[in-house]
Every structure is written in C-alpha cells, then in structure tokens.
Amino acid sequence: MGCTRDAFLDALENLTADEFKKFKMKLLSVPLREGYARIPRGTLLPMDAVDLTDKLVSYYLEAYGANLTALVLRDVGMQEVAEQLQETLGKGELTSSTLRHGTVPTEIKAPHQTAAKPTLHFVDQHRAALIARVTDVDGVLDALYGKVLTEEQHQAVRAERTSPTKMRTLFSFAPAWNLTCKDLLLQALRDTQPYLVADLTQS
C-alpha cells in the first residue's frame, strides 16, 4: 500500500496550485463505478495533496483509485502525469466511457467478485431492500466499528442525515470487504433488525 500511496502523492504534488484545484473540481463530477461514493465537496476542496491521497485510497482502494486518478488527470490536461502514474503502478487505463458503463478491468474488481461463491451473499442479494428498509443504522455501525469500518468510514456514514443515505454510504465501502466482513454485517443486522432479516430471508 505504501508504494501506491507514494505514487498517488507524487502525481498530485507534480500539479501546480491551479492544476490541483482543477483536479479536485473534476473529481466532483467524473463518472464513478457503481458501488463507490463520491468524496463530499466540503471535505474535498480544502484538502492538500497528502490528505487527498489518503482519501483516494480510503474511498476507492488502490487499483480503482489509480485508474480514477489517471482518468481525472487526463481530463484536466495532465496526460504526462497520468502516464507516469500508470507506469509506476503498472495499471491499465480506464476511459470515461468505461467508468460510465461499468466495464472494469479484471485487476480492479473487488475480491468477492472473483471468489468461487455459488450464490450471492445475503447482503449483496438484498442490498436495495436493506438500503430502503434498515432503520437502526447506528446500531449496525456500532457493531461494525473497529472490525469492518475504520474511524473515518464510521464517521462518514454517521454524517449522513437519513437512514437510506447512511446505508448507501455504508455499502459504498463494500467492494473492499471479504466474506468475513459481510458475515459481520449480516450478524449486526440480525441483532438490530431481526424481523427485517427474517422477512428478506423468506422472500
């Protein structure tokens, strides 16, 4: 992870103040792969290169973050910096069309997508229903804090105003989860929303 963070930081520190501002503004509007959340404007704009590097890794993971960063760099006219970043990391290029239509190179797909799992996990299968129907989100967050969610992720979810937006933000971190993380979320749901889990299980 250190190598990836260093590459991100080197790329961002190569930008002038004006270029860095354009990069952050473009990051607010670039199409994202489904399942990933956008860094909030109020959080993003005041950031320096070091803070933004941490956010890119936290929100988008290493591989997708690298491709997204390169895409944004190209969109603001920094092709040379984008090429240097991708050469350093050895990642393939993502285009705006690729991101918009959700066709993602194999190397940046989340681990659970390549696992030999015969059926979808409960939390994947019922994602839409959980986003719409979970009411005690804070109880779920408390159960996941320190086990699945970092302090930053925990606070990001809690900062949302409604239960559906909280759950949507929670699921934005799901591409980084393994089976154990999803099992912990399911257990938290069973503990806090037993009737909802029972209803979805029977549906």
N, C-alpha and C positions, 0 to 999 in steps of 0.2 A: 504494500500500500504506500510506503514511503516514496518509492520510485514514481508512482503515478501522481502523488501529491506534488512532488518536486517538479514534474513535467507540467502540470497544470499551472503551478506558481510561476515557473519560468516563462510560460507563454503569456500569462496575464501581466507579468512585470515588464515584458517587452513592449507593452502598449503605452502610448502617451496618455496623459490625463484625459484628453478629448476622446481618444480611441477607446479607453477603458469605460468612459461614460456611455459611448455608443454601444459597446458590448453589453453592458447591463440593460440598456433600454431594449436592445434586440432580444435579450434573454427573456424579457417580459412578454414577448409576442410570438416567439418561434414555436411552431407546432411541436408538441411533445408526444412521445409514445404513450399509448393508453396505459393507465395504471400509475403514472408518475404525476406528482403535484408540482405546480409552479411555485418558485420561491416568491413569497409575498413582496410586493413593491416596496412597502415601508421597511422591510428587512433588507432587501437587496440594495437599494440605491445608496445608503450610507457606507456600504462595505468597502474595505480596501482589498487588495489582491489576496492577502493571507486569509482573511475572513471568507472571501468568496470561494477560494479554493476548498476550504473546509465544507462550505455549503454545497458545492457541486458534488463532492464525494458523498456527503450525507444524504442529499436528495436523490441523486441519480446513479450512485455507485460508480465504480471505477471505469468499466468498459463503456457503458452508455454515456456517462459523463464526458469521457474523452471524445466520443463521436459527436455529442451535442455541442461541446465547446468548440471543436473544429468547424462544425457547421456554422455556428454563430460568428466565429472569426472570419470565415469566408464571406458571410452575408454582409459584414461591415467592411469588407475590402482588405482583410488581413490574410490573404492566401498564403503568403510565405510563412507566417507564424503558425497557421493551421497545419501546413505541410510539415513543419519542424516538429510540432506536437505529435502528429500521427506517425512520423518516422521514429520518434523517440519511443512511442508506446507500441508501435507495430500493429495498429488497428486499421480496419477497413473504413472507408468513407461512408458517411450517411448523407444523403441528399434531403432537401426539404420534402420532396415527393415521397421518399422512403419513410420519413418520420410521419408524414401526414396520413399515409395509408397503412401504417403499422407493420410493414415488412421489414424485419430486423435481422441483420446478420446473425448467424448461429452463435458467434462468440460473445454476444452481448445479451443473449437471452438469460432469463433468471434460472437459477439451478433447478427449481421444481419443474420447469418445462422440459428438461432433458432427463428427469428421473423416470425410472421404469415403473410408473404408477398406473395401474389398470383403470382407475376411475379418479375423477376429480375429488380433492379433499372437500369436506363439508363446507369450509369457509370460502372456498373458491366456487363451489357449486351454488351456494346460496348468497353470494356476495351482494347482489342487488337487493334482496329481501333484508339482509342484515343492515345494509346502509339505511333502508327506509324504516325499519321496524325496531331496531335496538334503541332503547330509551335510557338505560343506565350506563352511558358510555364511560362516565368517570369511574364506575366500579370496575369495568373492564380494564381501563387504563391502569388503575392501581394494581391489578393482578399482573399486568404485563410489564410494569415499570421495573427496570433493572434486569429483567430476564429476556425480554424481546425488544423493548423500547429503550433508547438512550434518553438521558435527561432532555436533550434538545428535541427529540421526536415527541416525547411525552408532553412538553410544553407547547409544541406546535399544534398538537391535537387539541389540547385543552383551550388554546386561544380561540378556536372556532366557536361560533355563537350557538349553533343548533346541533342537535344530535346527528342528523344526516350528514352535515358538513364535517363534523368530527369523525364520523365513521369513514367518510370518503377520504379524509386526510390519513386516517389510520391505515386504510387499505393501500394508500399510495406508497407505503413502505413495504408492502407485501412482496414485491419482486425480489427483495433481498432475504426473505425468510426461507428457512428449510422446513422440513416436515415437523420437527420438534416445536418450532415457533408457532406453526399453525395449530398443532395439538394444544399448546398452551392457550392460544386464543379460544379454541373450542371449549376448553375446560373453564376458562373465565366466563364464557357465555353461558355454559351450563350452570355455573354458580350464581350468576346475576340475572339471567333471563331463562330459567328452566322451561317455562311454558312455551316461549318462542322457539327454543331449540327443539322441543318435542313436536311442535306443530310443523316445523320445517322438515324434521326427520320423517314424518309421516306423509308429507306432501310428495 
